[in-house]
Amino acid sequence: MVSPKTRRVLVIMPAWNEGATVGTTVTEVMNLNEGYDVLVVDDGSKDATAKVAAAAGATVLRLPFNMGVGGAMRTGFKYADRKGYDAVIQVDADGQHDPRDIATVLGGLETADIAIGARFADKGDYKVSGPRQWAMVFLAAVISRLARTKLTDVTSGFRAGNKRAIAQYLDHYPAEYLGDTIDSLVVAIKSGCRVTQIPVAMRPRQGGTPSHNPAKSAIYLLRSVFALLFAVTRSRSKIAVQEGTL
């Protein structure tokens, strides 16, 4: 196991039209002075996202068109693998994930392959209601049984992964709606990855326009159930079959 003091960590920041916030978020990560490298994957933005991120000190990869968070993260994982990083962590460009919690979430990798920064684990005051809340409770209950550990926030994108997780993600990381959180987690668990969660406090979006609206929230429950059903019927990743444990 690579020591936390010597491991190379890549912060992957998917960004779509986040020119108003991405620069500040990158700067916050850099100011931690923890030695993290920051990769911003510009997901087909029409604004100055790429320019602002680069000016703040991030490495920037630009996708030719919008592929969604799943597509952006796949790009980030491929970059991490090719550059030999020991661990990765996703941080949202809109500032809702507090960079000061990065080290804490990475600490979960001492006992697991994937560590989730959980919003509903007795820290912070982040709340949801209606269909989104019902979906999150249902998904957490089902996936907790699969993982054989209590998970309260399985849709959180604030996640860290070690080399084993990166290898698994390269084999299978979906780009479908909700797939980047639900499907990827279920398949990782079925492939033998250990999962844990770390309590974190979410911040309000620091600027820009939220991607969710009432219409999307109304159909969240139905789509999340379909995403889960698809995930649990998908076959195990060949990473687990061919290599066992890494």
C-alpha positions in Angstrom: 0.0 0.0 0.0 1.3 3.5 -0.9 1.8 5.7 2.1 -0.6 8.7 2.2 2.5 10.9 2.5 4.0 9.8 -0.8 1.0 8.9 -2.9 0.3 11.0 -6.0 -3.3 12.3 -5.9 -5.2 13.7 -8.9 -8.2 15.9 -8.3 -10.6 15.4 -11.2 -13.0 18.3 -11.7 -15.6 17.8 -14.4 -16.9 21.2 -15.5 -19.7 22.3 -17.9 -20.1 26.1 -18.3 -18.6 26.7 -14.8 -16.5 29.7 -15.8 -18.0 31.7 -12.8 -16.8 29.2 -10.2 -14.1 26.8 -11.5 -11.2 29.3 -11.0 -12.0 29.8 -7.4 -12.5 26.1 -6.8 -9.1 25.3 -8.4 -7.4 28.0 -6.4 -8.9 26.6 -3.2 -7.4 23.2 -3.9 -4.1 24.6 -4.8 -4.0 26.7 -1.7 -4.2 23.6 0.5 -0.6 23.0 -0.3 -1.1 19.2 -0.1 0.6 18.5 -3.4 -2.6 17.6 -5.3 -2.6 17.9 -9.1 -5.8 19.3 -10.5 -7.3 18.1 -13.8 -10.3 20.1 -15.1 -12.2 18.2 -17.8 -14.1 20.9 -19.8 -17.2 19.1 -20.9 -18.0 21.0 -24.0 -18.5 24.3 -22.3 -19.6 27.4 -24.3 -18.1 29.8 -21.8 -14.6 30.5 -20.5 -14.4 27.5 -18.3 -11.2 26.1 -19.9 -9.4 29.5 -19.9 -10.3 30.3 -16.3 -9.3 26.8 -15.1 -5.9 27.0 -16.8 -5.3 30.5 -15.5 -5.9 29.2 -12.0 -3.2 26.5 -12.4 -5.1 23.4 -13.5 -4.3 21.0 -16.3 -7.3 21.2 -18.7 -8.6 18.6 -21.1 -11.3 19.9 -23.4 -14.0 17.5 -24.8 -15.4 18.5 -28.2 -19.0 18.4 -27.0 -21.0 17.8 -23.8 -20.8 14.2 -22.7 -22.1 14.5 -19.1 -20.3 13.9 -15.8 -19.8 10.2 -16.6 -18.0 10.9 -19.9 -15.9 13.6 -18.3 -14.9 11.4 -15.4 -14.0 8.5 -17.8 -11.6 11.0 -19.4 -10.2 11.8 -16.0 -9.6 8.2 -15.0 -7.8 7.5 -18.3 -5.5 10.4 -17.7 -4.9 9.3 -14.1 -4.0 5.8 -15.2 -1.7 6.9 -18.0 0.1 9.3 -15.6 0.5 6.7 -12.9 -1.5 8.4 -10.1 -2.1 6.4 -6.9 -5.5 7.9 -6.1 -8.1 10.2 -7.6 -10.9 12.2 -6.1 -13.8 14.0 -7.8 -14.4 17.6 -6.8 -17.3 19.5 -8.4 -16.3 22.7 -10.1 -19.3 24.7 -8.7 -17.7 24.8 -5.2 -20.3 22.6 -3.4 -17.6 20.1 -2.4 -15.4 21.8 0.2 -11.7 21.2 -0.8 -10.8 21.2 2.9 -12.5 17.8 3.1 -10.4 16.3 0.4 -7.8 14.9 2.8 -10.5 13.5 5.0 -12.2 11.7 2.2 -8.9 10.4 0.9 -8.3 9.0 4.4 -11.1 6.5 3.7 -8.8 4.8 1.3 -6.8 3.4 4.2 -9.5 0.8 4.6 -11.4 0.8 1.3 -11.0 1.1 -2.4 -13.6 3.8 -2.8 -14.4 6.5 -0.2 -17.6 8.5 -0.6 -18.0 12.0 0.9 -21.4 11.5 2.4 -23.8 14.5 2.9 -26.2 12.6 5.1 -23.9 11.2 7.8 -24.4 13.4 10.8 -22.4 16.4 9.5 -23.6 19.6 7.9 -27.2 20.6 7.2 -27.6 19.6 3.5 -31.2 18.6 3.0 -33.4 17.3 0.1 -37.1 16.6 0.0 -39.8 14.9 -2.1 -38.8 12.5 -4.9 -35.1 13.1 -4.5 -35.2 12.2 -0.9 -37.3 9.1 -1.5 -34.9 8.0 -4.2 -31.8 8.6 -2.1 -33.2 6.6 0.9 -34.2 3.7 -1.3 -30.9 3.6 -3.2 -28.9 3.9 0.0 -30.8 0.9 1.6 -30.3 -1.4 -1.4 -26.7 -0.5 -2.1 -25.8 -0.8 1.6 -26.9 -4.4 1.5 -24.8 -5.0 -1.6 -21.8 -3.4 0.0 -22.4 -5.0 3.4 -21.8 -1.6 5.1 -24.0 1.3 5.9 -24.1 4.0 3.2 -26.3 7.0 3.4 -25.4 9.0 0.3 -24.8 6.8 -2.7 -25.5 9.5 -5.2 -22.7 11.8 -3.9 -20.1 12.7 -6.6 -17.5 13.6 -3.9 -15.6 10.3 -4.2 -12.0 9.1 -3.9 -10.6 5.9 -5.4 -7.3 4.0 -5.3 -5.5 2.2 -8.1 -7.8 -0.7 -7.8 -10.8 1.5 -8.2 -9.2 3.4 -11.1 -8.6 0.1 -12.9 -12.2 -1.0 -12.4 -13.5 2.4 -13.6 -11.5 2.1 -16.8 -13.2 -1.2 -17.5 -16.6 0.1 -16.7 -17.7 3.7 -15.9 -21.1 4.5 -17.5 -22.0 7.9 -19.0 -25.8 7.5 -18.6 -27.8 9.7 -16.4 -27.3 8.6 -12.8 -24.9 5.9 -14.1 -21.8 7.8 -13.0 -22.9 7.5 -9.3 -25.3 4.6 -9.0 -24.2 2.2 -11.8 -20.5 2.7 -11.3 -20.8 2.1 -7.5 -22.9 -1.1 -7.9 -20.6 -2.6 -10.5 -17.5 -1.6 -8.4 -19.0 -3.4 -5.4 -19.9 -6.5 -7.5 -16.3 -6.5 -8.8 -14.9 -6.8 -5.4 -14.1 -3.1 -4.5 -14.5 -2.2 -0.8 -16.6 1.0 -0.2 -16.8 3.3 2.8 -18.2 6.7 3.5 -16.8 9.7 5.2 -19.1 12.4 6.6 -18.7 15.8 4.9 -20.6 19.1 4.9 -21.8 20.4 1.5 -21.7 24.1 0.7 -24.1 26.1 -1.4 -23.3 26.4 -5.1 -20.8 29.3 -5.3 -22.2 30.7 -8.5 -23.5 29.8 -12.0 -26.8 28.0 -12.7 -27.8 24.7 -11.0 -28.4 21.7 -13.3 -31.4 20.5 -11.3 -34.9 22.0 -11.6 -38.3 20.9 -10.4 -39.1 18.9 -13.5 -35.9 16.9 -13.2 -36.5 16.3 -9.5 -40.0 15.0 -10.2 -38.6 12.1 -12.4 -35.5 11.4 -10.3 -37.2 8.6 -8.4 -38.3 6.7 -11.4 -35.0 7.1 -13.3 -32.9 6.2 -10.3 -34.8 2.9 -9.8 -34.3 2.0 -13.4 -30.6 2.9 -13.1 -30.3 0.6 -10.0 -32.1 -2.3 -11.7 -29.8 -2.0 -14.7 -26.8 -1.9 -12.4 -27.6 -5.0 -10.3 -28.3 -7.1 -13.4 -25.0 -6.1 -15.2 -22.3 -8.7 -15.1 -19.2 -8.4 -12.9 -16.3 -6.4 -14.2 -13.6 -8.5 -15.9 -11.1 -6.8 -13.6 -12.3 -8.9 -10.7 -12.6 -12.1 -12.8 -9.1 -11.8 -14.4 -7.1 -10.3 -11.6 -8.8 -11.0 -8.4 -7.5 -8.6 -5.9 -4.9 -6.0 -6.8 
